[in-house]
C-alpha cells in the first residue's frame, strides 16, 4: 500500500500547481493509495513493504514527530521535489518559503526515493546535497508530469487560425514575469498590432499588487487587456478555446505545467527559453524566446499573431506530438514504488 500524504492539500484554498499535481496523481493512483494526514495517521500501523509518499512541501519543524519518523521509518518513504526556486530566487519568493526550504531539501535526503519533476530540478537537489556534504543513499529519478490536467480528451489540430487572442496563465507575481509581458504588449499596441491579451491567475499578496496596479493603469488606454483574477475552470476553458496561443514569459519554473496543458489543447505556446522549459518544448509546438529579451518577444508575438503558416505548423506539432498523461505519471510512481 502507498500511504499518500494530503496534509496540506486538504486545507489549501488555492489551486496552485503543486496542489493540482497532488490531486491529479491521487486521482490516477486510485486504489493503490490510502490518503493520510500527518498528525492524524498512525505510522506504526504500516509494514516494511508499504510506502509513505509525500508530494507536498513540508515544514519539518511544524510536523510533530516527523523528523523522528524519517530517521527511523516503519515503512519505505518517497517524496516529490518541485523546485529549488526559493534558494535560487529569494528576492522574489515568500520569506517563509526562503527560510523553510533549506531544511526541507535537507530532510528529503532521509527519504528512500525522491522524484524530481524535471531533470533540472533533480540536478538542483543533488547539487544541494553535494554542497551540504551530504552523502545520502537516497535514490532519485525524474517524474514527467501529465498534460491532461482536467482529464479532457486531447484536442486535434485546428484547421482555421483563431482570432488574435493571447492568454497568459499563472499566479500574478514577479517570477511569472507578467510585467515584462505588459511592456511587450504595450509596445505592440502602440505600433498598431491588433490583439487581445488575457492574464489569468490569482494574485500573490506579498509580491503581486504592483503588477495588478500596472494592469489597471494600462486597461484605461488598452481595453483589449483583460485580467481574470478568479476565473472558474469553465471561463478558463472558454478562453483557451478562443486563444491563438498561450504566452509564458516566466523566469523560473520547476516544470512549467501551463506549457504542457497548452500543448494538450493543441495550442502553440510562446515561452521563455529556460532550460527546464526546453525539456518539454524541444519536441515541438512551442516558440521559445530569450528570457526578458524585449525585441525578440516583440518579434515572436507579432509572428505568432500574424503569420498563419507559422501558427499552423506549431499548432499541428502541439496536437500531434507525444505527451505524458497523468495516467503515465501514476504508472511511473507505481513502477518506482514497486
PERAFEN-V966859 format. One record per residue. D_FIRST is the distance of its C-alpha to the first C-alpha in whole Angstrom. Layout:
D_FIRST ; D_FIRST
This chain:
0 ; 4 ; 6 ; 9 ; 13 ; 15 ; 18 ; 21 ; 20 ; 20 ; 24 ; 25 ; 28 ; 29 ; 27 ; 27 ; 26 ; 23 ; 22 ; 22 ; 20 ; 17 ; 18 ; 18 ; 15 ; 13 ; 16 ; 15 ; 11 ; 11 ; 9 ; 6 ; 6 ; 7 ; 11 ; 12 ; 15 ; 17 ; 19 ; 18 ; 14 ; 14 ; 13 ; 14 ; 12 ; 9 ; 9 ; 10 ; 8 ; 5 ; 6 ; 9 ; 10 ; 14 ; 16 ; 19 ; 22 ; 22 ; 25 ; 24 ; 27 ; 26 ; 23 ; 23 ; 22 ; 20 ; 22 ; 22 ; 18 ; 18 ; 21 ; 19 ; 15 ; 13 ; 10 ; 10 ; 12 ; 13 ; 15 ; 17 ; 21 ; 24 ; 27 ; 30 ; 32 ; 33 ; 34 ; 36 ; 37 ; 38 ; 41 ; 39 ; 36 ; 35 ; 37 ; 34 ; 31 ; 34 ; 34 ; 30 ; 29 ; 30 ; 28 ; 25 ; 25 ; 26 ; 23 ; 21 ; 22 ; 20 ; 17 ; 16 ; 16 ; 18 ; 18 ; 22 ; 23 ; 26 ; 28 ; 30 ; 27 ; 26 ; 29 ; 30 ; 27 ; 28 ; 31 ; 31 ; 29 ; 32 ; 35 ; 33 ; 33 ; 30 ; 29 ; 25 ; 23 ; 20 ; 20 ; 20 ; 21 ; 22 ; 20 ; 22 ; 22 ; 23 ; 26 ; 26 ; 25 ; 26 ; 25 ; 29 ; 30 ; 31 ; 35 ; 38 ; 41 ; 43 ; 47 ; 49 ; 48 ; 47 ; 50 ; 50 ; 47 ; 44 ; 41 ; 40 ; 36 ; 35 ; 35 ; 39 ; 39 ; 41 ; 38 ; 38 ; 42 ; 43 ; 46 ; 47 ; 46 ; 49 ; 51 ; 51 ; 51 ; 54 ; 56 ; 55 ; 56 ; 59 ; 60 ; 60 ; 57 ; 55 ; 52 ; 49 ; 47 ; 44 ; 42 ; 38 ; 36 ; 36 ; 38 ; 37 ; 39 ; 40 ; 41 ; 41 ; 44 ; 47 ; 45 ; 46 ; 49 ; 50 ; 49 ; 51 ; 54 ; 54 ; 53 ; 57 ; 58 ; 55 ; 54 ; 52 ; 49 ; 47 ; 44 ; 41 ; 40 ; 37 ; 37 ; 35 ; 33 ; 35 ; 38 ; 36 ; 36 ; 40 ; 40 ; 38 ; 40 ; 43 ; 43 ; 44 ; 42 ; 39 ; 41 ; 38 ; 41 ; 38 ; 39 ; 35 ; 32 ; 28 ; 28 ; 30 ; 28 ; 32 ; 33 ; 30 ; 30 ; 34 ; 34 ; 31 ; 34 ; 37 ; 38 ; 40 ; 39 ; 41 ; 40 ; 40 ; 40 ; 37 ; 36 ; 32 ; 34 ; 35 ; 32 ; 32 ; 35 ; 37 ; 36 ; 38 ; 39 ; 39 ; 43 ; 42 ; 44 ; 45 ; 44 ; 46 ; 49 ; 51 ; 53 ; 51 ; 49 ; 52 ; 53 ; 49 ; 49 ; 52 ; 51 ; 48 ; 50 ; 53 ; 53 ; 51 ; 51 ; 49 ; 47 ; 46 ; 45 ; 43 ; 41 ; 41 ; 39 ; 37 ; 37 ; 36 ; 34 ; 31 ; 28 ; 24 ; 23 ; 20 ; 18 ; 19 ; 18 ; 14 ; 14 ; 15 ; 12 ; 10 ; 13 ; 13 ; 10 ; 10
